[in-house]
C-alpha cells in the first residue's frame, strides 16, 4: 500500500481501477444484501440522477452491550438530519453517508476519484458525500430494511471503540457540539422541570419519547428495548464522545482490532 493511504480507501480505489460497468458498489464484508436491492438502487439512481446512494443497513442487535450502544447511531443521524434533505438540498452540510453501502455512478466516480481525494481520511464516507455535493452532484442517504443487514459489533467494548471513531462527524467534527448534544439530551429535562411550568416538561417528555419511538420504527429496531434502555444508551453515547476526545488528542484510533493512525 502506498504511503499516505488508509487500507480501506486504497482497496476501494484499487478495485475501481479494475472494475467495469455503469455503477460501482462498495460493500463492507459484514453486510448481507438480498431481494433485488441492487436493481432497486440502479432504478433509484437513474430516477433521481444520483451520483451516490448510501444506505445505513438494518442492524442485527443481539447482546446487551449492542442494545445499549448500536441504536445510538441511528438516533443521532435521524434526530439531527432528516434524510430527505440529503437528496433535496445542495448544501454540503446536509450530507451523510455510510461506508457499509456506497453505490456510485461509475462515470462520476472515475472523473472525481473520491477515495483518492480522501485517501488518508478515517471517516471517508461522510467526507465523500460532502465532496460530491460541493462538486454539485446529487446524493441520497437512506435507512435500510431486511434487504440489507449488518451486525457491526459483538460486544459493548467493540462498539464503544468503533463508534468513537466517527461519532463527532455527525456534529461537524466538533467535540464541543457533540458534548452539547449529549448534555441537552441527557440533562435538558432538568432545566425545563425546574425553570418552566410543568406542562412544558410534559410536552418535552412526550416529544422525546415519540421521537425515540419513530426513529426505532424507521430503523426497524425494538421500540421496547430502545425506550427501556434510554439511560444506559445515553451513558454509552457519553463514552463514545469521551473516547473520541481521547483519540483526537493521542491521534490513534482502534477499530475492529486494528490501530489506525
ROSE-372866 format. One record per residue (C-alpha): residue in three letters; chain; x, y, z. Coordinates in steps of 0.5 Angstrom, whole numbers, padded with zeros to 4 digits. Layout:
BEGIN
+---------+--------+-------+-------+-------+
: residuo : cadena :     u :     v :     w :
+---------+--------+-------+-------+-------+
:     ALA :      A :     X :     Y :     Z :
...
+---------+--------+-------+-------+-------+
***
This chain:
BEGIN
+---------+--------+-------+-------+-------+
: residuo : cadena :     u :     v :     w :
+---------+--------+-------+-------+-------+
:     UNK :      A :  0000 :  0000 :  0000 :
:     UNK :      A :  0003 :  0007 : -0002 :
:     UNK :      A :  0005 :  0012 :  0004 :
:     UNK :      A : -0001 :  0016 :  0006 :
:     UNK :      A : -0006 :  0012 :  0005 :
:     UNK :      A : -0011 :  0008 :  0009 :
:     UNK :      A : -0012 :  0001 :  0008 :
:     UNK :      A : -0020 :  0001 :  0006 :
:     UNK :      A : -0019 :  0007 :  0002 :
:     UNK :      A : -0013 :  0004 : -0002 :
:     UNK :      A : -0017 : -0002 : -0003 :
:     UNK :      A : -0023 :  0001 : -0006 :
:     UNK :      A : -0019 :  0006 : -0010 :
:     UNK :      A : -0015 :  0000 : -0013 :
:     UNK :      A : -0021 : -0004 : -0014 :
:     UNK :      A : -0025 :  0002 : -0018 :
:     UNK :      A : -0019 :  0002 : -0023 :
:     UNK :      A : -0020 : -0005 : -0025 :
:     UNK :      A : -0028 : -0005 : -0025 :
:     UNK :      A : -0032 : -0004 : -0031 :
:     UNK :      A : -0040 : -0002 : -0031 :
:     UNK :      A : -0044 :  0004 : -0030 :
:     UNK :      A : -0044 :  0003 : -0023 :
:     UNK :      A : -0040 :  0002 : -0017 :
:     UNK :      A : -0042 : -0001 : -0011 :
:     UNK :      A : -0037 : -0001 : -0005 :
:     UNK :      A : -0040 : -0006 :  0001 :
:     UNK :      A : -0037 : -0008 :  0007 :
:     UNK :      A : -0035 : -0015 :  0009 :
:     UNK :      A : -0040 : -0016 :  0014 :
:     UNK :      A : -0046 : -0013 :  0010 :
:     UNK :      A : -0051 : -0018 :  0008 :
:     UNK :      A : -0056 : -0016 :  0002 :
:     UNK :      A : -0062 : -0019 : -0002 :
:     UNK :      A : -0068 : -0019 : -0005 :
:     UNK :      A : -0066 : -0014 : -0011 :
:     UNK :      A : -0063 : -0009 : -0007 :
:     UNK :      A : -0058 : -0007 : -0013 :
:     UNK :      A : -0063 : -0007 : -0018 :
:     UNK :      A : -0067 : -0002 : -0014 :
:     UNK :      A : -0061 :  0002 : -0013 :
:     UNK :      A : -0060 :  0003 : -0020 :
:     UNK :      A : -0067 :  0005 : -0021 :
:     UNK :      A : -0067 :  0010 : -0016 :
:     UNK :      A : -0060 :  0013 : -0018 :
:     UNK :      A : -0063 :  0013 : -0025 :
:     UNK :      A : -0070 :  0017 : -0023 :
:     UNK :      A : -0066 :  0022 : -0019 :
:     UNK :      A : -0060 :  0023 : -0023 :
:     UNK :      A : -0056 :  0021 : -0017 :
:     UNK :      A : -0048 :  0021 : -0016 :
:     UNK :      A : -0048 :  0017 : -0010 :
:     UNK :      A : -0053 :  0013 : -0006 :
:     UNK :      A : -0051 :  0011 :  0001 :
:     UNK :      A : -0055 :  0006 :  0006 :
:     UNK :      A : -0055 :  0005 :  0013 :
:     UNK :      A : -0056 : -0002 :  0014 :
:     UNK :      A : -0061 : -0005 :  0019 :
:     UNK :      A : -0057 : -0007 :  0025 :
:     UNK :      A : -0057 : -0014 :  0028 :
:     UNK :      A : -0057 : -0013 :  0035 :
:     UNK :      A : -0056 : -0019 :  0040 :
:     UNK :      A : -0052 : -0018 :  0046 :
:     UNK :      A : -0054 : -0013 :  0052 :
:     UNK :      A : -0048 : -0009 :  0050 :
:     UNK :      A : -0050 : -0008 :  0043 :
:     UNK :      A : -0057 : -0006 :  0045 :
:     UNK :      A : -0054 :  0000 :  0049 :
:     UNK :      A : -0049 :  0002 :  0044 :
:     UNK :      A : -0051 :  0001 :  0037 :
:     UNK :      A : -0058 :  0004 :  0037 :
:     UNK :      A : -0055 :  0011 :  0038 :
:     UNK :      A : -0052 :  0012 :  0031 :
:     UNK :      A : -0059 :  0012 :  0028 :
:     UNK :      A : -0062 :  0016 :  0034 :
:     UNK :      A : -0056 :  0022 :  0033 :
:     UNK :      A : -0057 :  0021 :  0025 :
:     UNK :      A : -0065 :  0021 :  0025 :
:     UNK :      A : -0066 :  0026 :  0030 :
:     UNK :      A : -0061 :  0031 :  0027 :
:     UNK :      A : -0062 :  0031 :  0020 :
:     UNK :      A : -0068 :  0029 :  0016 :
:     UNK :      A : -0065 :  0024 :  0011 :
:     UNK :      A : -0070 :  0027 :  0005 :
:     UNK :      A : -0065 :  0034 :  0006 :
:     UNK :      A : -0059 :  0030 :  0004 :
:     UNK :      A : -0062 :  0029 : -0003 :
:     UNK :      A : -0066 :  0035 : -0004 :
:     UNK :      A : -0061 :  0040 : -0001 :
:     UNK :      A : -0055 :  0042 : -0005 :
:     UNK :      A : -0052 :  0044 :  0002 :
:     UNK :      A : -0045 :  0040 :  0003 :
:     UNK :      A : -0047 :  0041 :  0011 :
:     UNK :      A : -0053 :  0037 :  0010 :
:     UNK :      A : -0049 :  0031 :  0007 :
:     UNK :      A : -0049 :  0024 :  0010 :
:     UNK :      A : -0046 :  0017 :  0008 :
:     UNK :      A : -0045 :  0010 :  0011 :
:     UNK :      A : -0038 :  0006 :  0008 :
:     UNK :      A : -0042 :  0000 :  0009 :
:     UNK :      A : -0046 :  0001 :  0003 :
:     UNK :      A : -0043 :  0006 : -0002 :
:     UNK :      A : -0047 :  0006 : -0009 :
:     UNK :      A : -0043 :  0011 : -0014 :
:     UNK :      A : -0045 :  0013 : -0022 :
:     UNK :      A : -0038 :  0010 : -0024 :
:     UNK :      A : -0037 :  0016 : -0029 :
:     UNK :      A : -0038 :  0021 : -0024 :
:     UNK :      A : -0033 :  0016 : -0019 :
:     UNK :      A : -0028 :  0016 : -0025 :
:     UNK :      A : -0028 :  0023 : -0026 :
:     UNK :      A : -0027 :  0025 : -0019 :
:     UNK :      A : -0024 :  0019 : -0016 :
:     UNK :      A : -0027 :  0021 : -0009 :
:     UNK :      A : -0023 :  0015 : -0005 :
:     UNK :      A : -0016 :  0018 : -0008 :
:     UNK :      A : -0018 :  0025 : -0005 :
:     UNK :      A : -0020 :  0022 :  0002 :
:     UNK :      A : -0014 :  0017 :  0002 :
:     UNK :      A : -0012 :  0019 :  0009 :
:     UNK :      A : -0019 :  0020 :  0012 :
:     UNK :      A : -0021 :  0016 :  0017 :
:     UNK :      A : -0029 :  0017 :  0016 :
:     UNK :      A : -0028 :  0018 :  0009 :
:     UNK :      A : -0036 :  0016 :  0007 :
:     UNK :      A : -0038 :  0023 :  0010 :
:     UNK :      A : -0033 :  0027 :  0007 :
:     UNK :      A : -0034 :  0024 :  0000 :
:     UNK :      A : -0041 :  0025 :  0001 :
:     UNK :      A : -0040 :  0033 :  0003 :
:     UNK :      A : -0034 :  0033 : -0003 :
:     UNK :      A : -0040 :  0030 : -0008 :
:     UNK :      A : -0044 :  0036 : -0006 :
:     UNK :      A : -0039 :  0041 : -0006 :
:     UNK :      A : -0038 :  0039 : -0014 :
:     UNK :      A : -0045 :  0040 : -0015 :
:     UNK :      A : -0047 :  0033 : -0015 :
:     UNK :      A : -0054 :  0030 : -0012 :
:     UNK :      A : -0053 :  0024 : -0007 :
:     UNK :      A : -0058 :  0020 : -0003 :
:     UNK :      A : -0057 :  0017 :  0004 :
:     UNK :      A : -0063 :  0012 :  0006 :
:     UNK :      A : -0064 :  0007 :  0012 :
:     UNK :      A : -0064 :  0000 :  0010 :
:     UNK :      A : -0069 : -0005 :  0012 :
:     UNK :      A : -0069 : -0013 :  0012 :
:     UNK :      A : -0066 : -0013 :  0005 :
:     UNK :      A : -0059 : -0010 :  0008 :
:     UNK :      A : -0057 : -0012 :  0014 :
:     UNK :      A : -0051 : -0012 :  0018 :
:     UNK :      A : -0048 : -0014 :  0025 :
:     UNK :      A : -0043 : -0009 :  0027 :
:     UNK :      A : -0040 : -0011 :  0033 :
:     UNK :      A : -0041 : -0016 :  0038 :
:     UNK :      A : -0039 : -0013 :  0045 :
:     UNK :      A : -0040 : -0007 :  0049 :
:     UNK :      A : -0033 : -0005 :  0048 :
:     UNK :      A : -0032 : -0006 :  0041 :
:     UNK :      A : -0038 : -0002 :  0040 :
:     UNK :      A : -0035 :  0004 :  0044 :
:     UNK :      A : -0028 :  0004 :  0041 :
:     UNK :      A : -0031 :  0003 :  0034 :
:     UNK :      A : -0037 :  0009 :  0035 :
:     UNK :      A : -0032 :  0013 :  0038 :
:     UNK :      A : -0028 :  0013 :  0031 :
:     UNK :      A : -0034 :  0017 :  0028 :
:     UNK :      A : -0039 :  0020 :  0033 :
:     UNK :      A : -0036 :  0027 :  0032 :
:     UNK :      A : -0037 :  0027 :  0025 :
:     UNK :      A : -0045 :  0028 :  0026 :
:     UNK :      A : -0043 :  0034 :  0029 :
:     UNK :      A : -0038 :  0038 :  0024 :
:     UNK :      A : -0032 :  0034 :  0028 :
:     UNK :      A : -0033 :  0039 :  0034 :
:     UNK :      A : -0033 :  0035 :  0041 :
:     UNK :      A : -0036 :  0042 :  0044 :
:     UNK :      A : -0042 :  0041 :  0040 :
:     UNK :      A : -0042 :  0033 :  0041 :
:     UNK :      A : -0042 :  0035 :  0048 :
:     UNK :      A : -0047 :  0040 :  0048 :
:     UNK :      A : -0052 :  0035 :  0044 :
:     UNK :      A : -0050 :  0030 :  0050 :
:     UNK :      A : -0051 :  0035 :  0055 :
:     UNK :      A : -0058 :  0037 :  0053 :
:     UNK :      A : -0061 :  0030 :  0051 :
:     UNK :      A : -0059 :  0028 :  0058 :
:     UNK :      A : -0060 :  0033 :  0063 :
:     UNK :      A : -0064 :  0038 :  0059 :
:     UNK :      A : -0071 :  0036 :  0062 :
:     UNK :      A : -0068 :  0038 :  0069 :
:     UNK :      A : -0068 :  0046 :  0067 :
:     UNK :      A : -0075 :  0045 :  0064 :
:     UNK :      A : -0077 :  0042 :  0070 :
:     UNK :      A : -0074 :  0047 :  0075 :
:     UNK :      A : -0075 :  0053 :  0071 :
:     UNK :      A : -0081 :  0052 :  0067 :
:     UNK :      A : -0089 :  0050 :  0068 :
:     UNK :      A : -0090 :  0043 :  0069 :
:     UNK :      A : -0094 :  0043 :  0062 :
:     UNK :      A : -0087 :  0045 :  0059 :
:     UNK :      A : -0084 :  0038 :  0062 :
:     UNK :      A : -0090 :  0034 :  0060 :
:     UNK :      A : -0089 :  0037 :  0053 :
:     UNK :      A : -0082 :  0036 :  0053 :
:     UNK :      A : -0082 :  0029 :  0055 :
:     UNK :      A : -0088 :  0027 :  0050 :
:     UNK :      A : -0084 :  0029 :  0044 :
:     UNK :      A : -0077 :  0026 :  0047 :
:     UNK :      A : -0081 :  0019 :  0048 :
:     UNK :      A : -0085 :  0020 :  0041 :
:     UNK :      A : -0078 :  0021 :  0037 :
:     UNK :      A : -0075 :  0015 :  0040 :
:     UNK :      A : -0081 :  0011 :  0038 :
:     UNK :      A : -0081 :  0014 :  0031 :
:     UNK :      A : -0073 :  0013 :  0030 :
:     UNK :      A : -0074 :  0006 :  0033 :
:     UNK :      A : -0079 :  0004 :  0028 :
:     UNK :      A : -0076 :  0007 :  0022 :
:     UNK :      A : -0069 :  0004 :  0024 :
:     UNK :      A : -0073 : -0003 :  0025 :
:     UNK :      A : -0070 : -0003 :  0032 :
:     UNK :      A : -0074 : -0006 :  0038 :
:     UNK :      A : -0078 :  0000 :  0041 :
:     UNK :      A : -0079 : -0003 :  0048 :
:     UNK :      A : -0072 : -0004 :  0048 :
:     UNK :      A : -0070 :  0003 :  0046 :
:     UNK :      A : -0074 :  0006 :  0051 :
:     UNK :      A : -0072 :  0001 :  0057 :
:     UNK :      A : -0065 :  0003 :  0055 :
:     UNK :      A : -0065 :  0010 :  0054 :
:     UNK :      A : -0061 :  0011 :  0061 :
:     UNK :      A : -0055 :  0006 :  0059 :
:     UNK :      A : -0055 :  0009 :  0052 :
:     UNK :      A : -0054 :  0016 :  0054 :
:     UNK :      A : -0048 :  0014 :  0058 :
:     UNK :      A : -0046 :  0010 :  0052 :
:     UNK :      A : -0046 :  0016 :  0048 :
:     UNK :      A : -0042 :  0020 :  0053 :
:     UNK :      A : -0037 :  0015 :  0053 :
:     UNK :      A : -0037 :  0015 :  0045 :
:     UNK :      A : -0035 :  0022 :  0046 :
:     UNK :      A : -0030 :  0022 :  0051 :
:     UNK :      A : -0026 :  0016 :  0047 :
:     UNK :      A : -0027 :  0021 :  0041 :
:     UNK :      A : -0024 :  0026 :  0045 :
:     UNK :      A : -0018 :  0022 :  0048 :
:     UNK :      A : -0017 :  0019 :  0041 :
:     UNK :      A : -0016 :  0026 :  0038 :
:     UNK :      A : -0011 :  0028 :  0043 :
:     UNK :      A : -0007 :  0022 :  0042 :
:     UNK :      A : -0008 :  0021 :  0035 :
:     UNK :      A : -0010 :  0014 :  0035 :
:     UNK :      A : -0016 :  0010 :  0033 :
:     UNK :      A : -0017 :  0003 :  0035 :
:     UNK :      A : -0022 :  0000 :  0030 :
:     UNK :      A : -0024 : -0008 :  0030 :
:     UNK :      A : -0017 : -0010 :  0033 :
:     UNK :      A : -0013 : -0005 :  0029 :
:     UNK :      A : -0010 :  0001 :  0031 :
:     UNK :      A : -0011 :  0007 :  0026 :
:     UNK :      A : -0006 :  0013 :  0026 :
+---------+--------+-------+-------+-------+
***
